[in-house]
Amino acid sequence: MDIVDELRAFVATAQTGSFTAAARQLGVSNRLTSKYVAELEHRLGVRLLQRTTRKVGLTPAGEDLIARAPALLDDLDDLLGSVAEGSRGLTGVIRISAPVTFGEVYVTGMLARFARQNPALTLDLRLDDRYVDLASEGIDLAFRIGRSEMLSLKTLRLGSFSSLLVASPDYIRAHGKPGSPEDLANHTCVVDTNRRVPHRWVFERNGTETVVQIRGRFQVNSARAAMDLAVGGLGIANIPRFALRDTIETGALVPLLEEFGGDSGPVSAVYLEGRVLPRKIRTLIDFAAEDIRSTAIL
């Protein structure tokens, strides 16, 4: 039996926590996945997984192996892919994570452009606003909005985002425009709970920072949902510019307090520290960096 297949079965099972999910990911039967792992354990003479009726966990030996096996398999895929590159281009699967709104507004389209240049690649995009664990969920590359303090990740900055305060013409007619950040205390705001401190908005002008405690009837965990509520006249929203699209040009939303700088931060590509980055992932990162510059999405 091929040790590569055994390793792939083990890695998929360890990352998903079950033979069923691993089999689905690998496109083989549950029984074959379990057999591959058992053969690997027999080959090594150690137990790698703790099996229960509900979940599969790692033994100490399994933890040692999962720390190195994914990178080993990536290197093998990269080697095989480079050999075939002359005739077919980049091959294999890239598993990508991105925040929901940024993924819908930009990453999906960027990957479509990348895929047209690399027809032999399979792209698995998973949208989630939580900071996914790349190692345990088998993610090759994640796009992140804002600062990441995880030391286990290598971060490559692709650009910067900034936010803009907006409201609908109907809201402004009914409640007026705030003249300063402090005036927001007298307005209804849409709270985006994806922010680090959702009820505190930070502004900067001439080097002076102003922090405002805001309130609102709506709390949402999506910049796009916050924008839709603002368009509906239900409050003032603080939206990343990349999510606003054409709402300013069409007049659906009106910018507020533009003389004050709003929230800003990096847009980055991140991957696991300490691993050799496969050529297909390096190529995707380079493509995304150039695509962001050319589309001016940020």
Secondary structure, DSSP 8 states (H G I E B T S, - for coil): --HHHHHHHHHHHHHHSSHHHHHHHHTS-HHHHHHHHHHHHHHHTS--EEE-SS-EEE-HHHHHHHTTHHHHHHHHHHHHHHHHHHHH-S-EEEEEEE-HHHIIIIIHHHHHHHHHH-TTEEEEEEE-SS---HHHHT-SEEEEES----TTEEEEEEEEEEEEEEE-HHHHHHH---SSGGGGGGS-BEEETTSSSTTEEEEEETTEEEEEE---SEEES-HHHHHHHHHTTS-BEEEEHHHHTTHHHHTSSEEE-TTSB--EEEEEEEEETTS---HHHHHHHHHHHHHHHHHT--
